[in-house]
Amino acid sequence: MIYTIKEITVDQTRPLRHSVLRPGLPVESVIYTEDSQKESLHFGLYIDELLVTVASFYKLSNSLFPALCQYQLRGMATAPAFRNKNAGNMLLNYAICRLKEINADLLWCNGRLVAQSFYERLDFKTIGEMFLSVEIPHKVMWLALR
């Protein structure tokens, strides 16, 4: 298998985002305000030319953190047939390196509780209480980049 990670367009993220994160909801539910901001980044991991994992990164500050240059991870999705095959890990590590290159100080996300251990294996920490988003339990998670 050949793994390739590259920057993609937001339109390329949406089919996978929708099928994994918001099945049964309108496709508009995976169109985020920050998608088209100049500093937004969208990455995809391909296995043998098939897009299997996507994630978007937005220059967006969270008041929980004092860091100056913050990015939010949002819309990370891996096709079910490719979960637990290291695709998400590889994509997120690649993105973390890219964010460090542009001098980001901190990466944060509203992580689903079912994915908490995934983020913790990458050294993300949790802060605050659990909350519901689209009726799914989440926690704010963060990673210092510097």
N, C-alpha and C positions, 0 to 999 in steps of 0.2 A: 504494500500500500504506500502511496505517495501522499504525504501531508504537506499542505501549502497554507500559509497564513498571509493574508494581505488586507490592505484597506479596501473597503467596498463602499458602495453607495447605500444610503438609507433605504432606498427602494429594494435593494437586495436583501436587507435584513428582515423586511416585514412578513414575507410568507412563513418563515421559520418562527419568528416571534409570535405570529398569530396562532399557528398550529400548536405550539408548545405552551405558550403563556396565557392565551386567551381563547381556547377552543370554545366554539359555541357563541362567542360574542362577536359583534360587528368588527370588521377589520379596522375600523377607525379607532378601536380601543388600543391599538398598538402604534398609533401615530402620536408621537410626543412633541410638545411645543419646542423642545430643545433640538429636535432632529436636524433642523436646517441651520442652526447657528454656525457661524464661521469656524469656531474652535472645536466643534463637535467632531468626534472620530468614530468610525464604524469599521469593525474588523470582522473577517470571516475566516474560518478554518475549513479547508476543503480536503477531502480524502478522495483521491483518484478523480478529481474534478467535480465532485459532488459537495455542495455546501452543507456542512453538518453542524456547525456551531457559529453563532453570531453574538456580538456584544457591541454596545454603543457606550461612548464616554462623553460626558458633557462637562464643560467648564462651568461648574455650578457650586456655589458655596452652601454649606450647611452650618447654621449658627451654633451647632454643638461643638464645632472645632475652630480653633484659633488660626489654623494654617492659612496662609495667604492664597496660594494657588491650589485650589481643590478641584477635583473632577469626580463626577458621579458616574458609577457604572449602572447601566439600566438596560433592560431588554436582552439579557443574556439568555440564550436558548440553545439547547443541543437536541438534535433529532433523537427520538427515543432509541432507535436501533444502534446509536453510537454513544450512548451514555456508558460510563464506567470503562471507557477505552482511552482515557487521558486527553481527549479532544478539548474539553473545557479548560483543563489545567494548562495545556499548551497555549491556548488562545489567550488566557488571562495573563500568563507569564510574559508572553510577547507584548501584550498591551501595557503591562507594568513597565517593561523596559522602554517602550515608546514614550510613556508618560514621564518617566525619569529624564529622558532625552530633552523633553520640552520644559523641564524644570518644575514639574508638578510636585507639590509638597505632600499631598494626601489624596487617597482614593477612598471613596465611601459609596455605600449602596444600601438600599432597603432590601435586605436579603430575606428570601423565604426561609422559614424555619427548617423546612425539609432540606435546604441547601446549606445550612449553617456549618455542618462539618466539612463540606467542600471548601468553603471560604476559610475556615479555621486552619485547614491543612496548608493554606497559602499565607498563614500568619495574620489573617484579619482578626480583629477584636470586635466584640459587641459593646454597645453602649445603649443605655435606656431600656425601657420596657417593651414587651411584645405589643404589636398593634396589627390591626386588620387592614388589608388593602385588597379590594375586590374579594372580600370574604376569605382571604388567605392570610394566615399568620406570618408576620415579618418582624425583623429586628434591624435596627441600623447597625451596619458593620463598617469597619474602616481599617485602612492600612497606611501607615506612615511610609512615604516614599523617599524621605530624606531624614 
